[in-house]
């Protein structure tokens, strides 16, 4: 069931970043409803009993820094071997020295300059010892990773703590912010080494965005066509469709209201909204979700499922990511309960069989369809297609891989 968990991780990350930006925008217009729970008993207990002296606090901070440093090194240098892990451990004395120097410059711009300079020099030395990427490519990756990390931390800090980018002096706030950040970095690391180059992933996402854009442009025509088809029906069929739509709307609304009512009684209504939203946003990612034979069974199981999720989720004051992962996980698991039959793509296959499979995951005028048509029907190779569609060879292979995987899913 979990053989394509990378799709689950990718969906969780996308929904999380979307929600985080939404929370950031709400905070900017004065709607501050998703702040950190600085009075949380568990984190205050950890702070009071384990991080109450400089030694334990220093060990905690340097451990986090070494973990983040390893994740960034392995992504930038495109290396996840034991060798790079050992090198990261060997750099501990130098990293500790830099952190001590930073503590003397805290609040100063020189603190940031010192850290960035150290990371650049350290990473380029490690790159020369391991991956030996070209300097131009290395610099590009280093810049991308650093900028993305800065943007994420900036948005996360302002959205959930203060309208400021100054150093966080509250240890509980620092722990809470690091919780989601740690999860996000680990997901990014896992996805990177599951799927390969950032460039390939970027190109696939561009293709996906183009397809989404094309679908949105076609939406008015589809609505117009559906309306025209509806008008062509006889009165009895029209009435049947209208009654079915109204009853379905009432039933689904009633189900959601009861789910939210139970969440209200449990004191997790906001968390439940996050779970519901994550489920809806990720439904299309995994395909058609599972449906029980009767509406009664569906009603009971839905309410029981959301009750359980509301009980096990963490409050938003601790983590935004965990309720999102639960919602996406529900979408993922229910899609796996659907029995699916698929016809694999292969070179030289008939066009009819090709379209029977490809049109389930790609529009006919999308870049994904065109690439796969040339690859499977016209039997072109990836090198030629990379030149034709202005992609890298790895990017073309990534598109083909993702399409085949989505058809199989």
TIFI-615372 format. One record per residue (C-alpha): x, y, z; residue in three letters. Coordinates in steps of 0.5 Angstrom, whole numbers, plus 500, padded with zeros to 3 digits. Layout:
REM TIFI-615372
(atom (X Y Z) "ALA"),
...
//
This chain:
REM TIFI-615372
(atom (500 500 500) "UNK"),
(atom (506 505 502) "UNK"),
(atom (510 503 496) "UNK"),
(atom (509 510 493) "UNK"),
(atom (509 514 499) "UNK"),
(atom (514 519 496) "UNK"),
(atom (507 522 493) "UNK"),
(atom (504 522 500) "UNK"),
(atom (510 526 502) "UNK"),
(atom (510 531 496) "UNK"),
(atom (503 532 497) "UNK"),
(atom (503 534 504) "UNK"),
(atom (509 539 503) "UNK"),
(atom (505 542 497) "UNK"),
(atom (499 543 502) "UNK"),
(atom (503 545 508) "UNK"),
(atom (507 551 504) "UNK"),
(atom (500 553 501) "UNK"),
(atom (497 553 508) "UNK"),
(atom (503 557 511) "UNK"),
(atom (503 562 505) "UNK"),
(atom (495 563 507) "UNK"),
(atom (497 564 514) "UNK"),
(atom (502 569 513) "UNK"),
(atom (497 573 508) "UNK"),
(atom (492 572 514) "UNK"),
(atom (497 575 519) "UNK"),
(atom (499 581 514) "UNK"),
(atom (492 583 514) "UNK"),
(atom (491 582 522) "UNK"),
(atom (488 575 522) "UNK"),
(atom (493 572 527) "UNK"),
(atom (489 566 529) "UNK"),
(atom (495 561 528) "UNK"),
(atom (500 563 533) "UNK"),
(atom (505 558 537) "UNK"),
(atom (502 556 544) "UNK"),
(atom (508 558 548) "UNK"),
(atom (504 556 554) "UNK"),
(atom (504 548 552) "UNK"),
(atom (506 544 558) "UNK"),
(atom (510 539 555) "UNK"),
(atom (514 544 551) "UNK"),
(atom (515 548 558) "UNK"),
(atom (517 542 562) "UNK"),
(atom (522 540 557) "UNK"),
(atom (525 547 557) "UNK"),
(atom (525 548 565) "UNK"),
(atom (527 541 566) "UNK"),
(atom (532 539 560) "UNK"),
(atom (534 546 557) "UNK"),
(atom (535 550 563) "UNK"),
(atom (542 551 563) "UNK"),
(atom (547 553 558) "UNK"),
(atom (550 546 557) "UNK"),
(atom (544 542 555) "UNK"),
(atom (541 548 551) "UNK"),
(atom (548 548 547) "UNK"),
(atom (548 541 546) "UNK"),
(atom (540 541 543) "UNK"),
(atom (542 547 539) "UNK"),
(atom (548 544 536) "UNK"),
(atom (545 538 535) "UNK"),
(atom (540 541 531) "UNK"),
(atom (545 545 527) "UNK"),
(atom (549 539 525) "UNK"),
(atom (542 535 522) "UNK"),
(atom (540 541 518) "UNK"),
(atom (548 542 516) "UNK"),
(atom (548 535 514) "UNK"),
(atom (541 535 510) "UNK"),
(atom (543 542 506) "UNK"),
(atom (550 539 505) "UNK"),
(atom (547 532 502) "UNK"),
(atom (542 536 497) "UNK"),
(atom (547 541 495) "UNK"),
(atom (553 536 494) "UNK"),
(atom (548 531 491) "UNK"),
(atom (551 526 496) "UNK"),
(atom (547 522 501) "UNK"),
(atom (553 517 502) "UNK"),
(atom (556 514 509) "UNK"),
(atom (562 518 507) "UNK"),
(atom (559 525 507) "UNK"),
(atom (555 523 514) "UNK"),
(atom (562 522 517) "UNK"),
(atom (565 528 514) "UNK"),
(atom (559 532 517) "UNK"),
(atom (561 529 524) "UNK"),
(atom (568 531 523) "UNK"),
(atom (566 538 522) "UNK"),
(atom (563 539 529) "UNK"),
(atom (569 543 532) "UNK"),
(atom (569 548 526) "UNK"),
(atom (561 549 526) "UNK"),
(atom (562 549 534) "UNK"),
(atom (567 555 533) "UNK"),
(atom (563 559 528) "UNK"),
(atom (557 558 533) "UNK"),
(atom (561 561 539) "UNK"),
(atom (563 567 534) "UNK"),
(atom (556 568 532) "UNK"),
(atom (554 568 539) "UNK"),
(atom (558 574 540) "UNK"),
(atom (555 578 534) "UNK"),
(atom (548 576 535) "UNK"),
(atom (543 581 533) "UNK"),
(atom (549 584 528) "UNK"),
(atom (549 583 520) "UNK"),
(atom (556 580 521) "UNK"),
(atom (553 574 524) "UNK"),
(atom (549 572 518) "UNK"),
(atom (555 574 514) "UNK"),
(atom (559 569 518) "UNK"),
(atom (555 563 518) "UNK"),
(atom (554 564 510) "UNK"),
(atom (561 565 509) "UNK"),
(atom (562 559 513) "UNK"),
(atom (557 554 510) "UNK"),
(atom (559 556 503) "UNK"),
(atom (567 555 504) "UNK"),
(atom (565 548 508) "UNK"),
(atom (560 546 502) "UNK"),
(atom (565 547 497) "UNK"),
(atom (571 543 500) "UNK"),
(atom (566 537 501) "UNK"),
(atom (564 538 494) "UNK"),
(atom (571 538 492) "UNK"),
(atom (572 531 496) "UNK"),
(atom (566 528 494) "UNK"),
(atom (561 530 488) "UNK"),
(atom (566 534 485) "UNK"),
(atom (560 538 482) "UNK"),
(atom (562 544 477) "UNK"),
(atom (563 551 481) "UNK"),
(atom (557 554 477) "UNK"),
(atom (552 549 478) "UNK"),
(atom (555 548 485) "UNK"),
(atom (554 556 486) "UNK"),
(atom (547 555 483) "UNK"),
(atom (545 550 488) "UNK"),
(atom (548 553 494) "UNK"),
(atom (544 559 492) "UNK"),
(atom (537 556 491) "UNK"),
(atom (538 552 498) "UNK"),
(atom (540 558 502) "UNK"),
(atom (534 563 499) "UNK"),
(atom (529 557 500) "UNK"),
(atom (531 556 507) "UNK"),
(atom (531 563 509) "UNK"),
(atom (524 565 505) "UNK"),
(atom (521 559 509) "UNK"),
(atom (524 561 516) "UNK"),
(atom (522 568 515) "UNK"),
(atom (515 566 513) "UNK"),
(atom (514 561 518) "UNK"),
(atom (517 566 524) "UNK"),
(atom (513 572 522) "UNK"),
(atom (506 567 521) "UNK"),
(atom (507 564 527) "UNK"),
(atom (511 568 532) "UNK"),
(atom (512 576 531) "UNK"),
(atom (512 581 526) "UNK"),
(atom (519 581 526) "UNK"),
(atom (525 578 523) "UNK"),
(atom (530 579 529) "UNK"),
(atom (533 573 533) "UNK"),
(atom (528 569 537) "UNK"),
(atom (530 569 544) "UNK"),
(atom (524 565 547) "UNK"),
(atom (526 558 547) "UNK"),
(atom (519 555 547) "UNK"),
(atom (518 559 541) "UNK"),
(atom (524 556 538) "UNK"),
(atom (523 549 539) "UNK"),
(atom (516 549 536) "UNK"),
(atom (518 553 530) "UNK"),
(atom (524 548 529) "UNK"),
(atom (518 542 530) "UNK"),
(atom (515 544 523) "UNK"),
(atom (522 546 520) "UNK"),
(atom (525 539 522) "UNK"),
(atom (519 535 519) "UNK"),
(atom (520 539 512) "UNK"),
(atom (527 539 511) "UNK"),
(atom (527 531 512) "UNK"),
(atom (521 531 507) "UNK"),
(atom (525 535 502) "UNK"),
(atom (531 531 503) "UNK"),
(atom (527 524 502) "UNK"),
(atom (524 527 496) "UNK"),
(atom (530 529 493) "UNK"),
(atom (534 523 494) "UNK"),
(atom (528 519 492) "UNK"),
(atom (527 523 485) "UNK"),
(atom (533 526 484) "UNK"),
(atom (536 533 481) "UNK"),
(atom (532 539 483) "UNK"),
(atom (532 541 476) "UNK"),
(atom (528 535 474) "UNK"),
(atom (523 536 479) "UNK"),
(atom (523 543 477) "UNK"),
(atom (522 542 470) "UNK"),
(atom (516 537 472) "UNK"),
(atom (513 542 476) "UNK"),
(atom (513 547 470) "UNK"),
(atom (510 542 466) "UNK"),
(atom (505 540 471) "UNK"),
(atom (503 548 472) "UNK"),
(atom (502 549 465) "UNK"),
(atom (497 543 465) "UNK"),
(atom (494 546 470) "UNK"),
(atom (494 553 467) "UNK"),
(atom (491 550 460) "UNK"),
(atom (485 546 464) "UNK"),
(atom (483 553 468) "UNK"),
(atom (483 556 461) "UNK"),
(atom (479 551 458) "UNK"),
(atom (474 551 464) "UNK"),
(atom (469 556 461) "UNK"),
(atom (468 552 455) "UNK"),
(atom (467 546 459) "UNK"),
(atom (462 549 463) "UNK"),
(atom (459 552 457) "UNK"),
(atom (459 545 454) "UNK"),
(atom (456 541 460) "UNK"),
(atom (450 547 460) "UNK"),
(atom (449 546 453) "UNK"),
(atom (448 538 454) "UNK"),
(atom (444 539 460) "UNK"),
(atom (439 543 456) "UNK"),
(atom (439 538 451) "UNK"),
(atom (436 533 456) "UNK"),
(atom (429 532 457) "UNK"),
(atom (425 535 463) "UNK"),
(atom (425 528 467) "UNK"),
(atom (432 527 466) "UNK"),
(atom (433 534 468) "UNK"),
(atom (429 534 474) "UNK"),
(atom (433 527 476) "UNK"),
(atom (439 531 476) "UNK"),
(atom (437 537 480) "UNK"),
(atom (434 533 485) "UNK"),
(atom (440 528 486) "UNK"),
(atom (445 535 486) "UNK"),
(atom (441 538 492) "UNK"),
(atom (440 532 496) "UNK"),
(atom (448 530 495) "UNK"),
(atom (449 537 497) "UNK"),
(atom (445 537 503) "UNK"),
(atom (447 530 505) "UNK"),
(atom (455 532 504) "UNK"),
(atom (453 539 508) "UNK"),
(atom (450 535 514) "UNK"),
(atom (456 530 514) "UNK"),
(atom (461 536 515) "UNK"),
(atom (457 540 520) "UNK"),
(atom (456 534 524) "UNK"),
(atom (464 532 523) "UNK"),
(atom (465 540 526) "UNK"),
(atom (460 539 531) "UNK"),
(atom (464 533 534) "UNK"),
(atom (471 537 533) "UNK"),
(atom (468 543 537) "UNK"),
(atom (466 538 543) "UNK"),
(atom (473 536 543) "UNK"),
(atom (476 543 542) "UNK"),
(atom (479 541 535) "UNK"),
(atom (475 545 530) "UNK"),
(atom (481 549 527) "UNK"),
(atom (485 543 527) "UNK"),
(atom (479 539 524) "UNK"),
(atom (478 544 518) "UNK"),
(atom (486 544 517) "UNK"),
(atom (485 536 516) "UNK"),
(atom (479 537 512) "UNK"),
(atom (482 542 507) "UNK"),
(atom (488 538 506) "UNK"),
(atom (484 532 505) "UNK"),
(atom (480 536 499) "UNK"),
(atom (486 539 496) "UNK"),
(atom (490 532 496) "UNK"),
(atom (484 528 493) "UNK"),
(atom (486 529 486) "UNK"),
(atom (493 527 487) "UNK"),
(atom (492 520 489) "UNK"),
(atom (486 519 484) "UNK"),
(atom (479 517 486) "UNK"),
(atom (478 516 493) "UNK"),
(atom (474 510 496) "UNK"),
(atom (467 510 497) "UNK"),
(atom (463 505 501) "UNK"),
(atom (456 501 498) "UNK"),
(atom (451 506 502) "UNK"),
(atom (451 513 504) "UNK"),
(atom (449 510 511) "UNK"),
(atom (456 506 512) "UNK"),
(atom (460 512 509) "UNK"),
(atom (456 517 514) "UNK"),
(atom (458 513 520) "UNK"),
(atom (465 511 517) "UNK"),
(atom (467 518 516) "UNK"),
(atom (465 521 522) "UNK"),
(atom (468 516 526) "UNK"),
(atom (475 517 522) "UNK"),
(atom (475 524 523) "UNK"),
(atom (473 523 530) "UNK"),
(atom (480 519 531) "UNK"),
(atom (484 524 527) "UNK"),
(atom (481 530 531) "UNK"),
(atom (483 526 538) "UNK"),
(atom (490 524 535) "UNK"),
(atom (492 531 532) "UNK"),
(atom (497 536 535) "UNK"),
(atom (494 543 536) "UNK"),
(atom (496 548 531) "UNK"),
(atom (499 552 537) "UNK"),
(atom (504 546 536) "UNK"),
(atom (505 544 529) "UNK"),
(atom (501 546 523) "UNK"),
(atom (504 540 519) "UNK"),
(atom (502 534 523) "UNK"),
(atom (494 536 522) "UNK"),
(atom (496 537 514) "UNK"),
(atom (499 530 514) "UNK"),
(atom (493 527 517) "UNK"),
(atom (489 530 512) "UNK"),
(atom (493 528 506) "UNK"),
(atom (494 521 509) "UNK"),
(atom (487 520 509) "UNK"),
(atom (486 522 502) "UNK"),
(atom (492 517 500) "UNK"),
(atom (490 511 504) "UNK"),
(atom (482 512 502) "UNK"),
(atom (485 512 494) "UNK"),
(atom (489 505 496) "UNK"),
(atom (483 502 498) "UNK"),
(atom (480 503 491) "UNK"),
(atom (481 497 486) "UNK"),
(atom (484 499 480) "UNK"),
(atom (486 496 473) "UNK"),
(atom (491 499 469) "UNK"),
(atom (494 498 462) "UNK"),
(atom (502 499 462) "UNK"),
(atom (505 504 457) "UNK"),
(atom (510 501 452) "UNK"),
(atom (514 503 446) "UNK"),
(atom (510 501 439) "UNK"),
(atom (503 500 443) "UNK"),
(atom (497 502 439) "UNK"),
(atom (494 509 439) "UNK"),
(atom (488 507 442) "UNK"),
(atom (491 503 448) "UNK"),
(atom (496 509 449) "UNK"),
(atom (490 514 450) "UNK"),
(atom (486 509 454) "UNK"),
(atom (491 510 459) "UNK"),
(atom (495 517 458) "UNK"),
(atom (488 521 458) "UNK"),
(atom (487 518 465) "UNK"),
(atom (493 523 468) "UNK"),
(atom (494 528 462) "UNK"),
(atom (490 532 458) "UNK"),
(atom (491 531 450) "UNK"),
(atom (494 538 449) "UNK"),
(atom (499 538 455) "UNK"),
(atom (506 537 455) "UNK"),
(atom (506 530 458) "UNK"),
(atom (501 527 453) "UNK"),
(atom (506 530 447) "UNK"),
(atom (512 527 450) "UNK"),
(atom (509 520 452) "UNK"),
(atom (506 520 445) "UNK"),
(atom (513 521 442) "UNK"),
(atom (516 516 446) "UNK"),
(atom (511 511 446) "UNK"),
(atom (508 511 439) "UNK"),
(atom (513 515 435) "UNK"),
(atom (519 511 439) "UNK"),
(atom (523 517 439) "UNK"),
(atom (529 517 445) "UNK"),
(atom (530 522 451) "UNK"),
(atom (535 525 448) "UNK"),
(atom (531 527 441) "UNK"),
(atom (525 529 446) "UNK"),
(atom (530 534 450) "UNK"),
(atom (532 538 444) "UNK"),
(atom (525 538 441) "UNK"),
(atom (521 540 448) "UNK"),
(atom (527 544 451) "UNK"),
(atom (528 540 457) "UNK"),
(atom (534 536 459) "UNK"),
(atom (534 529 458) "UNK"),
(atom (533 527 465) "UNK"),
(atom (527 532 465) "UNK"),
(atom (524 528 460) "UNK"),
(atom (525 521 463) "UNK"),
(atom (522 524 469) "UNK"),
(atom (516 526 466) "UNK"),
(atom (515 519 463) "UNK"),
(atom (517 516 469) "UNK"),
(atom (511 520 473) "UNK"),
(atom (506 519 468) "UNK"),
(atom (507 511 468) "UNK"),
(atom (507 511 476) "UNK"),
(atom (501 515 476) "UNK"),
(atom (497 511 471) "UNK"),
(atom (499 505 475) "UNK"),
(atom (497 508 482) "UNK"),
//
